[in-house]
Amino acid sequence: MVQQALSDALCRLPSVVCVAGGPRMGRTTLLEACAELAATMGFTVLKAQGSAVETDFPYELASQLFEPLAADVVDRVASCADPDPRAHQAALRELYRQFRELAERTPVLVAVDNLDLADRDSLRLLSYLRRRLTDLPVAMIATTLPGRLLECTVGARRLTLGGLDVPAVRALVGYEAALCHEATGGHPWLVTELLRESELRGESVGDLCRTPSAELVSTVVTTLGPELVAVGRAAELVGRSDIPLVAAVAAVGHEAASRGLLEFETVAVPLVIAAVNAGTPSEMRLRAARQLHQRRAPVDDVVEHLLATDPVGDEWTCRLLAEFAATAMTDGDPERAADCLRRLLAEPLTEDDRRRVFAQLGEAEVHTDPHAALAHLTQAGGGVTLAYELAERGELVDAARVLADTDDDLAPVSIAVEHAGTVDQMPPLPDTARRQRLWHAVAAVSLALSGDRLRASAALRRVSGRNLAVTAGSDLVDRRAFLHIVTALSLMDDLDEAERLCDNALAAVADRRRPALSRLALGLRTELALRRGDLREARRVTLLQNDPHVTALAPMIGALIDVNETQSAAVLLSAHGLDGEVPGSARYDEVLFQRGRLRAATGDNARAVNDLLECGRRQDQRGVLNPAVCPWRSTAARILVELGDRRRAVTLAERELHLARHWGSASAVGVALRGAGVVTGNAELLAEAVDTLRESPTRLEYGRALADWGRCLRESGDELAARSVLRMAHDMAMRCGSVALMETASRELRQAGGRRRFAAADPAMLTERESFVAQRAAAGRTNKEIAGELYVTTRSVEFALTSVYRKLGVSGRRELRGALGLGN
């Protein structure tokens, strides 16, 4: 179509045509073809080509164009323009006369390539001639970049060279045409280069579009030329709206940047952008950072470029990286701070500076990469943050050694309350609000562990929890406060507020990489779910934890026991090396407690009692008297009765009841009453336990108390009342998802002469495999057919179905559809 338009221009004289197109769109080739055609038609062809390096040379393009016609006249025009305007005008008229005489003898084609790169004087000369050639057989055809409307082409017919469309590309490359067209914008030269490289390398065009080869990148960059590539790279770094900024970053003049931006815009397709960005030099990145910093650009924009520079010992770069890291930590962005500090470590620093940077990097990484943080803090030589990280791993001796060299008086008590129990003496109240919050949080949890509810509540009231869940993700002091506050709230039965803090923390870091806070919050959330007796929620949160925090281990084991998955609980203990010697940190006291429960559930009462009493010994030694932490006394007492040591059992149960009443929370008192009632066989104590736990948030403990009261009523002969209570126990077990309690309540109910009133079964209690097996069995599949679908043995399917029946409280396949909510 464009070629036809140019042919028409040669036949309809006079004519002026301007062909616009981007680099390598075929402008020059098209103009050459037009010149050849004109020559065959008897035209005198005058040709010239603009060049960026000749733009500042007066009449350079005019000299090329008119040299065959009147080189001496053009020289005269150029030489006399400034000193003698009349001589200049006379020379112009002489040039016009000679040009007119030529046109009267033969038609003339004036063909100018890259007219937008012509010098100013030549453009003025062409404008002068064009206005005087309207009655002559002259065609002027010029090529320019898109968007360049010059005076000498005003009113010209404008043609634009477009890229190949998808069908045209498909004819060349085949089935990957859409991807190729998107990557190249249909630019013929890019499509050609892709095809050539594809043939040379034996790779598909599509693969080269996705990942351009080094050779293809080099070809594109070479074709564009160094100046256009520099401008393109600068534009990709800092945008295309600020020409002076692009010029400074590209290290070119203003005019070159302006021209280059216009030219780059025509070729800024994905393949070209990828090629240009692939080789952006470090010094250009540094220039971009400097220029943006001078223009007060957003810090993130400046940092992005600094992080991509090569280390050369540049003082300005080091200073800014350090400043940006400090600002990022203040703003609660440890990821950005860590990025800056890692880049800073690549610079040639002094040993003192390097240690300082290691310390700062470790303080940032405690929130984003705790394992790396430990290594960097160790390289830094110590500090409070290192002590916290060592304590986090249970390495208390090393943590204490590190703390000996610090002057922080809050760190020792924060670590002590978590790893050793209650704190004997609090340091003076700090001056800053942030550290005051930690001080009150430590005091609250320490007093709660010792069982002093009045003072613990007073300390909690002084804690400002505002924004704590948010700041805990980037502030180690606030993270410690968060841990202590949630722990104290859970001991006080304020599970709603504790869960709110955990959920807020998880929401605050949902779109950020904050593994330290996420692991802690999920661990605490698991414990809160177990305390509440919501085993489905405990299971859901457990599945979110690939690398559980130590606070999650005990509740995860406890939840598995309560859903009757004792083998899974044993595997979890073994996987964490807790089936043998248990570390001495207070964090593992509850693991000992749950291991004792597990051994009791599997019939190993002797070792179960040993674990529970060892847990108690450790807690007594730490000053942890509050049975709300874990009711080891009443749990051990119930097992001791079975072992025949009734006297010791009564002593433990009475001691726990005394301590629980002193603490005063409904859940602690109710559990202690239940223990005392079971050990003594006192139905009144069990009835009181039920009444107390009915008002507590611990639903599973309420169900357990109902089951024990119902058994006591049955054993005393009141089977009618027992059946009613045991049905309530079974329903509560169903709501909580406790398979173990469901089985106990069902067994007691049968012995009381009653049948369980079926509550709506909850398939959410099933594991993924159990759910699959149950669905297939309910649909009528045989065990053999299900085993074939799962690639397991028929015996494995039988085990899974047995677990399904137990969890859903059904007797066989006939009841499965109803239990799964599938109807008849």
Buried (B, 14 or more C-beta within 10 A) or exposed (E): EBEEBBBEBBEEBBBBBBBBBBBBBBBBEBBBBBBEBBEEEEBBBBBBBBBBEBBEBBBBBBBBBBBEBBEEBBBBBBBBBEEEEEBBBBBBEBBBEBBBEBBEEEBBBBBBBBBBBBBEBBBBBBBBBBEEBEEBBBBBBBBBBBEBEBEBBEEBBBBEBBBBEEEBBBEBBEEBBEBBBBBBBBBBBBBEBBBEBBEEEEBBBBBBBEEBBEBBBBBBBEBBBEBBBBBBBBBBBBEBEBBEBBBBBBBBEEEBBBBBBBBBBBBBBBBBBBBBEBEBEEEBBBBBBBBBBEBEBEBEBBBBBBBBBEBEEBEEBBEBBBEBBBBBBEEBBBBBBBBBBBBBBEBEBEEEBBBBBBBBBBBBBBBBBBEBBBBBBBBBEBBBBBBBBBBBBBBBEBBBEBBEEBEBBBBBBBBBBBBBBBBEEBEEEBEEEBBBBBBBBBBBBBBBBBBBBEBBBBBBEBBEBEEBBBBBBBBBBBBBBBBBBBBBBBBBBBBEBBBBBBBBBBEBBEEBEBBBBBBBBBBBBBBBBBBBBBBBBBBBBBEEBEEBBBBBBBBBBBBBBBBBBBEBBBEBBEEBEBBEEBBBBBBBBBBBBBBBBBBBBBEBBEBBBBBBBBBBEBBEEBBBBBBBBBBBBBBBBBBBBEBEBBEBBBBBBBBBBBBBEBBBBBBBBBBBBBBBBBBBEBBEBBBBBBBBBEEBBBBBBBBBBBBBBBBBBBBEEBBEBBBBBBBBBBBBBBBBBBBBBBBBBBEBBEBBEBEBEBBEBBBEBBBEBBBBBBBBBBEEBEBEBBBEEBEBEEEBBBEBBEBBBBBBBBEEBEBBBBBBEEEE
